[in-house]
Amino acid sequence: QKEVEQDPGPLSVPEGAIVSLNCTYSNSAFQYFMWYRQYSRKGPELLMYTYSSGNKEDGRFTAQVDKSSKYISLFIRDSQPSDSATYLCAMSLQGGSEKLVFGKGTKLTVNP
Amino acid sequence: KAGVTQTPRYLIKTRGQQVTLSCSPISGHRSVSWYQQTPGQGLQFLFEYFSETQRNKGNFPGRFSGRQFSNSRSEMNVSTLELGDSALYLCASSPTRSNYEQYFGPGTRLTVT
């Protein structure tokens, strides 16, 4: 079983839709949870990170962590064509010197 | 502030050759990590340096090595290139000792023929 599982999609939605992106993980020791956005031919861009369980909101983006279910989500409200990208989840054990473990990414297309 | 820069952006090498990739972190960042990204395996951690010391290493063969200089710039080297080394190599820097806030460069796309 892979440490982090992420549905690769592709996911196609109309502009203005609410998008839900998810990852599951197997290692209950993960403490930090990150979401990155990667446009084609670019490096990943950090969207947000959360520590342990709970929600975090930043503009149109909301990250949720459910440690009891080993499940994290990223919600995008009022999606825009500029949100079209691959979204990667990542996790680390302590946020210190521990390496990040990434999901393989979900490719999202928002159609005008 | 300038972002993470990586050079070169594109590289074509032949099997058996070696290659050196360079990364300049964001000014003030002392932690630098390297990743390999392929369609099949996704993003995989190679190694991480903090203040010139390797703190962590991924599961890659010894052909992959790296170093960090006193100005935090970092290089990674791959010797005896194999076709399977073709990938996007990404460098990321972090402002603290913690790795949950990493900023990635644009990557170096290496093609091995």
Contacts between the chains, C-beta under 8 A, distances in Angstrom:
chain1	res1	chain2	res2	distance
A	32	B	98	7.9
A	32	B	100	4.0
A	34	B	100	6.0
A	34	B	102	8.0
A	36	B	104	7.7
A	41	B	106	7.9
A	42	B	106	5.9
A	42	B	107	7.9
A	43	B	4	7.4
A	43	B	90	5.4
A	43	B	92	7.8
A	43	B	104	3.5
A	43	B	105	5.2
A	43	B	106	4.9
A	43	B	107	5.2
A	44	B	43	7.4
A	44	B	90	7.3
A	44	B	92	8.0
A	44	B	104	4.8
A	45	B	104	7.0
A	46	B	101	6.6
A	46	B	102	6.5
A	46	B	103	6.4
A	46	B	104	7.8
A	49	B	100	4.8
A	49	B	101	6.3
A	51	B	100	7.6
A	88	B	42	7.8
A	88	B	43	6.7
A	90	B	43	7.8
A	92	B	99	5.8
A	92	B	100	5.9
A	95	B	98	4.4
A	95	B	99	6.4
A	95	B	100	4.2
A	96	B	97	6.1
A	96	B	98	5.5
A	96	B	99	7.1
A	97	B	48	7.0
A	97	B	50	7.2
A	97	B	55	4.3
A	97	B	56	5.6
A	97	B	97	6.9
A	97	B	99	7.1
A	98	B	56	7.0
A	98	B	99	6.7
A	99	B	33	7.6
A	99	B	45	4.2
A	99	B	48	6.6
A	99	B	56	5.2
A	99	B	58	6.4
A	99	B	99	7.2
A	100	B	33	7.6
A	100	B	45	6.4
A	100	B	99	5.9
A	100	B	100	7.8
A	100	B	102	6.9
A	101	B	45	7.5
A	102	B	35	8.0
A	102	B	42	5.8
A	102	B	43	4.0
A	102	B	44	7.8
A	103	B	42	7.0
A	104	B	41	8.0
A	104	B	42	3.8
A	105	B	42	6.4
A	105	B	43	8.0
